[in-house]
Amino acid sequence: MASEEELFANVDALLEEEPQLPPPAERARLREAAGITQARLAQALKSTVQTVKNYENGRSEPKSPRLEAYQRLLKGWAAKYPAHGAPAVPAPVPAATSRPAVTETFTGPVASKPEATAATPVVQAPATPERSARPATRTATSRRPATKKAAAPAVDPRFPHGPLAVLDGDGSAYGVDGIVLDCPATTIVELVEWTLRESGLGAPKLHRYGKDSDPLIVLTAAAAVKLGLPERLEGHEQRRSLRLPEDHPVVKQVLKARWQLTQRGFGPWPRIYRKAQGRERQCVQLAILSWDALDERSWPGVAEMEPAEIARVLGVYAQRVITPRGSTAVSGLELMTALRPPTKPERDAETGNWISGHNPGSLGTEPMDPAPPEATPEHPVVLNSGWKGGFLNEEAYQWVRSVDSLSDEECLLPFAVGLDLNTAFLAAAARLVVGLSAPDHFHAPKFNPKIPGSWLVDLSHIELDPRLPSPFTPDGSRPTGPAWYQTHTVAYAQELGYDVHPIEAYLRRETGAYLDPWHDRLKNAYVDTLADLGVTKDLDDRAFLAAMEQHKQVDPALAAVLSAIKATVKGGVGKLRERPQGRHYKEGERWPALERPTWRPDIRAAVISKARVNMHRKLNNMAKMTGLFPLAVLSDCVVYPSPGSSPLDFLPYAASGKPQPGGFRLGPTPGLAKLEGVQEMAWAVDLMEKGLNPARHIKGGDAVLDDGE
């Protein structure tokens, strides 16, 4: 039997192996008692907000040297803020006695005890990167936390492992919340069948009449090669047009197993499906990372992350927006349909059977041809009718003020400051009434600002201050005669005090706020993600600017989610008028996008028209309140001459310190502004003299703003 001295020596050795930390709940209590946010603590530890959250809910433990720093901080707080009825310095509890440690790069939770699951094993992340040490068979355990936060969404029992997984070359499928699944598949067909039968992946529908989201499997380069796919897709076409040839062995395997591919074929985002049997959908969405499935512009840095972190990024996006179905533009369009399903079940009055009926407020199931002025020049409606009457030109601003209109006082100001409106198109979609039925043609109608449609009106008589862009044209020039405008543009002319007399119009009798649920979901996603990055609604303007300056460094993964949300807004609006693409298109033919009920250029025009009018209204109010006029506007970015390098130096504030209503206001919600960039005034004037737009480059690094297409 061991002596007391020997036992104490063994215990001391264990205590010396690793610095001691209090239990996870105590860590959170100490931080809150000190009045420190998770974002601020993450900054101090040179870590991420999610990692701090993991420390505080027991999902992971810090490693050296961060472990020692965290321990020192907690000991200091414990001395200042002892638990009620506890001594000044609480006795530390070794982390090993509370929860198993997990590598810091792996952010999954650890359950308090194993739980039986489906046939697919769910495993804990390896403690070291040496995957060869992974046992051949792993015990089935659930890695979801035993106790959920109140705000966390309930787990759908049909999809216990979340909406998606990232598959690595060794058969590990990394899911949300740190889950890892064993995937034995060695072919694409086996992967599809495993996903549907065993993975427990998928997501519930977003609307009672909608459809559940199909499971998404993201393939790393190693996984793609293991499953028989080329590591890269080579070709001279645009990336999104590249496909595996029909005679490729993988495509043959899929078809031989009686699975089907959509018209997009086997590209970066292939969908593999069979016709549904009853209510059971049989469809799996794949995304192939090495084929550039995650565009760097929309998902900055994500493709280079570790699989577990990719799963985290896409998982947050899936939870807050939608399980990705393709590019962010495709996902933005899919979200519209998911939130406004085209059909609903209804009982047939004659037979008593349940049938599929139209869901009011949706766009229906059939494509709808636009009015000729709403179409694009290559549209069959235009070509077949010989239409020569002109087109809507509702686009985002691309305007540069004439250098000749600059005053000496403006030129002597030291700075040019760029303001960017948060998700301006999303703000414009709020409470936006759009047409739901086909257009009807009217001659000499009386203008009604409540009816969505396209109006032929002469606005050339309206004379406005030349130091502001015209609100009626994208380039800010004054109209020269009759032209087609969307309802919001004509209504703004009335708002400015001018009479309007339409010559003709294409109007829609059935209307509705189709985009409202889309706006609400994306707004919440945007605001919540910014808040996770430390940019909250309760910050004053100075604190807001400071938080925005460093928010991308707080948590690069969540910063990528924020970027994807913004791209979803602009891309989704752009997809409403998708143009023909690909080498197989021939002039005069219908292209695939025209067969979608969501090919609605009139809705796109309504969003952009309202966004541009909103921008002009703020510009006009700013001129009245401050006497300042912009140097340039590009989409949702405006550049002003300024006496200082901060927006606080020229934005209008009341004597109370509150922002004046009507002008540009700083803040984290859609439609409010943030700092885009600062340059010297001489730099801006030099660009203007060259005919270039300072708003395009104000951010530095030769930045270019997306116009929404």
Secondary structure, 3 states (H helix, E strand, C coil): CCCHHHHHHHHHHHHHHCCCCCCHHHHHHHHHHCCCCHHHHHHHCCCCHHHHHHHHHCCCCCCCCHHHHHHHHHHHHHHHCCCCCCCCCCCCCCHHHCCCCCCCCCCCCCCCCCCCCCCCCEECCCCCCCHHHCCCCCCCCCCCCCCCCCCCCCCCCCCCCCCEEEECCCCEEEEHHHCEEECCCCCHHHHHHHHHHCCCCCECCCCCCCCCECCEEEECHHHHHHCCCCCCCCCCCCHHHCCCCCCCHHHHHHHHCCCEECCCCCCCCCEEEEEEECCEEEEEEEEEHHHCCCCCCCCCCHHHCCHHHHHHHHHHHHHHCCCCCCCHHHHHHHHHHHHCCCEEEEECCCCCCEEEEECCCCCCCCCCCCCHHHCCCCCHHHHHHCCCCCCCCCCCCEEECCHHHCCHHHHHCCEEEEEEECCHHHHHHCCCCEECCCEEEEECCCCCCCCCEEEEEECCCCCCCCCCCCCCCCCCCCCCCEEEEEHHHHHHHHHCCCCCCCCEEEEECCEECCCHHHHHHHHHHHHHHHHHCCCCCCCCHHHHHHHHHHHHHHCHHHHHHHHHHHHHHHHHHHHCCCCCCCCCCCCCCCCHHHHCCCCCHHHHHHHHHHHHHHHHHHHHHHHHHHCCCCCEEECCEEEEEECCCCHHHCCCECCCCCECCCCCCECCCCCCEEEEEEEEHHHHHHHHHCCCCHHHHCCCCCCCCCCCC
